[in-house]
Each structure stands twice: as C-alpha cells, then as structure tokens.
Amino acid sequence: MAAVRACVAIAIIFLLRPGAARAASPPALVPAPLHVAWTRCRGGGFALDRPLRFAAGIDPGGLALVRERWGALGIPAPVRAPRADVQNVRRAGAGYRLDVEPAAVRIAAPSGEAEFDALATLAQLPVRDGGRWRLPCAAIRDAPALRWRIVSDDISRGPFPTLRYFKERIRTLAGLKINGWSPYMEQVFFDPAHPYVAFPNALHAGELRELADYARRFHVALIPEQQTFAHMHETLKFQRLGGLAELPHGYLLSPSDPGTYAYLEPLLRAELAAAGPVPFFHIGSDEPLDLGRGRTPRTAQVFAAHVTRLAAVVAQTGARPMIWDDAIQADPTILSLIPKGTVVVTFHYGAEASFVKYIAPVAAAGFDQMVSPGANDWNEVYADLDTAYANAAQFVADGKAAHVLGMFDTVWHDDGESLFEATWAPVAFAAASAWQTAPVDRARWHATFARAFFGSDDAGFGADLDALAAMRDALHTKPESDPPNYLFWSDPFDPRLQGRLDPGAVALIRNRAEDVLTHLARAGPPLHRNAAEVMRLGALRYDALGRRFEIGTEARDYYADARAHAAAHADGPVYRGLNVVNYLCWELRDEMTAIAPLYARAWSYESTPPGLARVAVRYRLAAEQATLDADRFNAAAREDYLRDGLLPPFERVLDRAN
C-alpha cells in the first residue's frame, strides 16, 4: 500500500466548448459515491473531444486507469502536460472530493489512495450526449464504509492465471475500489527446496514480487494466503512430504510432526520476502476435518498452538496474521488461546437472514475480523448471482453494524473449471456493498453494473445478467437441489435423473438462454468484451443442460415407440424411431464438440494451458459417449430388429452400469 501523502488537491482545467447541448443522463457509478449532486452547467458539461491535461504529480495508477478506460471507449486519452492549468486545494480528513465545474475538474484528497479512488470515479463519469462524450457537472463527496475491501482469488484448484491476466484482474478490481487482493495458494508457490510440488503451475518469487509491486501502483495491497493446515493434499501426495500428513497422503499437515513446521516456516518466510511489506498474511487453517482422526488429538490447544506458531513467523515482518473462522465457530475457546493481533476472517456463503451469530463471538472476544461473502461461482455453469448478492448484502451490512475491519470476498474454483470472468457481477456487488454506506440497489443492479462495467448504454447487457440469474433460480431439482455443473455433466440417459427437472423449468431456462445468445450474437461491449463472451458461454451451457435433459426423455420415448411397433414388424415406425434416437445421440455429441473450443478460448484468455486439459477431457468423453450410444442403437437396429425382429430394453442397449 502506498504511503499516505500530504493533503493534495489537483485541478485539471480545460476550455469549455461553447454552444454544447444539455448533458445526457447521469452516468452509472460502481460503487455509488456517498454523495453526488448533479448540477446544471453551460453546455451540459465538458466535451471530451481533446485530451484532458493532467499535472505531473497526478497519481500514476489512477491516470493509467482513466487512460485505459477512455481509450477503449474512444475518448481521447488524457495526457500529462506542463501547462495543465492545475489549481491546488488542500483537504484534510477521510475520503475525496471531486468537483466538475464549468471551467475545471478538481480532485481533493488527503492521500494517494484517496486520490486514486477519485480518479477511479472520474474514469466512469463520461456520458454520451448526441454522439459526443462529455463530463457532466457534479459535486461528489465520497469515502469508504469499510477500510479494507479485499478479494480472495483461488489460484490453486484449476485455473492458474497468466501474468497478463493477473495484472488485468488487479486493475479491474482496483477500478471497483477494491484495495486488497489475496492469491489463495496451496501448492503453487515455487519452493526451491521442494521444486516438484508446484507443478504444473508455479508462481515464482520474482513473479509474486512483480505482482505485489504492480498492485501497489493501483493502491491494492497484495495479501498472500498460504494454506498451512488442511487442503494440502497436492503437497502431501509426494513421497518426501507424505509423512507429514495426519492420515496417509491425506489433506491435513500433522501439527504433531516437527517436520510440518520445518516445511511451513521457510515457505511462509519466502512468500513474505517475495511480497514485500504487506498489511496481512493469511495462514488459512480452515476445515481441519482430519484433526483428531490420526496421530494428533483434536483440541482447542492443538489448533491454537498451530496458529500461534505460524502467526509469530508472520508478525516478525510487521504483517498481521489472518485465519478462517470455522474452527472458532465450532470451539470458541480457541479465541482465548491465540494472539490478539490475529485477524479472523468470518466466512459464510448462504443467503441467510442474519450473520450476527457468526460475527458476535469474535467481536465479543476483542478480535478484529473481516466478513467473507462469496461469489458463489464454484460448481456452477455461471455464478449463482442471486445467492451471491443476498449473501454479500446481508453479511456486509451486519459487518458494518459490528464495525468490522473489512470485507474479504472469495472466488473459489472447487470444480477446477469455473472461470473468474463469470464472477465480475457478484465481485462488483460485494465491492459496492463494502464501499457504500447505503445498500446496493438490487432492483437496478444489473442495469447499473452493466453500464459501468461494459461501458455501454445497451440495456441488453443488464437483461442478459437478469436472464442468467433467472436460469439459475429455475434450476431446482427434486427432492434436493443439485449443483448446475453436476447436472451439466450428468449422463442424460441415467434413469436416476429422469424427471428431476420440471419440464416447465427446462423450457424457461432454454428460452432465457436463447434470449442471451440472440443479444450477444449481435452486441459486443467496448469494455470487458471477454466477460460478455463468458456470459454467452454460460447461456450456451445452460441451453445445452436443458436440452440434455429433454433428450434423456425424448430418446426413451422414441425408442419405446419403436419397440412397441417391433412386435408387429411395422418397419416404418420402428426405423423412424430408431433413426431419431440416433440423431438425438449425435446432437449430444455435436453440442459438446461445439462448446469445447468456446470454453477453451475463454480459459485461455485468463489462464495458462495446464489445467485446461483436465476440463477438455470431459467434453471429449461426453462426445465419445454420445457417439458410442448412437452406435449401440444402430447395432440394435441392425442386429436385434433386422435379424431377430425384436428390440431389447433401452438400458440393455446402452449397457450402462448404474
């Protein structure tokens, strides 16, 4: 995090073009500032038909943000100029002031970070007016509701970003006024003492340093998270380290083995050294389910001793240790045994009516904490938007009421295939919830987010997000809800799944999906075009999911009709039914071979090649299975009906083992 500067006010002054038309409707701002007063001014605002001139001392990260966005929108990119006509106004206190007046834009801020936040707002201010871009006149007063607004980024369980996309992700988060980014690491940091662990993806010390320096440019603190307890199977599977496991080649590092700390402590020191000065370092320690099942007793003292020992390593660098809260929720006595400087990250991901019961015990014990909602993208075809919004809105509101230290929003890739580009709407919603004093307007959220994020007044992008949320909401199976990705990959001919989805829900899902596909075939946004492509991919997969369930029923029905006519040797209906079943199997094959390259393209935009093959094989196997099924039905027509005059039962043709 950049050092706090002296109070600075910068005014960027440029000539107002006379005779301009009245300014267009106000822009969409995400997050919404604390206070905005839109004012009338001559010409409706500044015509942005020539580059704005910035003083040499303007925050470089903020200026880069403005340049990138405006350049993509076709607005002349701002420049530094010695004759910038800068007026200086000092400001003390929290937050920033941004004034757009008939002859000047003034930014007043007490620190570099606040100045950056003002520039992030300025970047979103231009509106189209009669085919021209203008800055509407306004007086904006703004400050964050929560000091820390952090996104936890799972880079260990599938998608591993390219260095380019790491940086794009950081810039985009910064533009949403996120000021902390926490890469979640299990086995991906390259440890020279154990070079075989970080394979096939590795984040080297130099790369972590480069990302930390890059993030600081945008006033984002890189906050490493290294798992140190459970979730360590990818390390413990190796022979040389497997002996550290609580259970054989399991998931938990045994705290009773001295070798555990001989491994962990140098690893943490290397990551801390690579990241440079950081405010926090997360040592994980969630879900220690195997503790007490092997050689170590499950007690509060054992858990606390583990945290205390590693917290001391972190504290030596001046950083504050962070841990997840689930062990504390199970046994609150842990709070009396761990260092008071530990920050507890309280994570819960459902749409609960209140999260006070989780926050209150930690607060009562005198610990700083961060509330941790989730993007709800894991095991999904596209992020579960409504659940993510309900989770973030209530959890962050309860956190504000309890005066928590901040928010620690999470993106997970448990299934190894979810894409970060599918999470921008829920991540931005959480960012806005943490920044704004007032709740985010859920009813207008998709329209507001889409205008700000995609840089387009096309209402279709917001409607696309509405449709994706509606598809997920309709996907409730009976008697218990199944994750969408499970349903997508399920065998459409599995008799256990027959009737699990209501036909009316399938029709709704497919109709809404095809609405999205229709719009996105015709429209491409000027900003974040790939995120729109991932929306399209999500809609395509939802449509395919619904169609697979339809085919599972239709193929049985056509085959049953053919079988019923087989006894009477009615060749026409028999071969008609069997041919349709063949075509349905080929349709299943074709949908997978069509989606696979689109998914690969979306993956490659953000992640390195290792990991893609693990997902691509699923598309290949699904296509191969559909091809084999078609061949089996063809064989039934040739061998069973043509030669013997009979057709075997549907399941016998498929030769599936339940």
Buried (B, 14 or more C-beta within 10 A) or exposed (E): BBEEBEBBBBBBBBEBBEEBEEBBEEBBBBBBBBEBEBBEBEBBBBBBEEBBBBBEBBBBBBBBBBBBBBEBBEBBBBEBBEEBBBEEBEBEEEBBBBBBBEEBBBBBBBBBBBBBBBBBBBBBBBBBBEEBBBBBBBBBBBBBBBBBBBBBBBBBBBBBBBEEBBBBBBBBBBBBBBBBBBBBBBBBBBBEEBEEBBEEBBBEBEBBBBBBEBBBBBBBBBBBBBBBBBBBBBBBBBEEBBEBBBEEEBBBBBBBBEEBBEBBBBBBBBBBEBBEEBBBBBBBBBBBBBBBEBEBEBBBEBBBBBBBBBBEBBBEBEBBBBBBBBBBBEBBEBBEBBBEEBBBBBBBBBBBEEBBEBBEBBBEBEBBBBBBBBBBBBBBBBBBBBBBBBBBBBBBBBBBEBEBBBBBBBBBBBBEBBBBBBBBBBBBBBBBBBBBBEEBEEEEBBBBBBBBBBBBBBEBBBBBBBBBBBBBBBBEBEEEEBBBBEBBBBBBBEBEBEEBBBEEBBEBBBBBBBBBBEBBEEBEBEBBEBBBBBBBBBBBBBBBBBBBBBBBBBBBEBBBBBBBBBEEEEEEBBBBBBBBBBBBBBBBBEBBBEBBEBBBEBBEBBBBEBBBEEBBEBBBEBBEBBBBBBEBBBEBBEEBBEEEEEBBEBEEBBEBEE
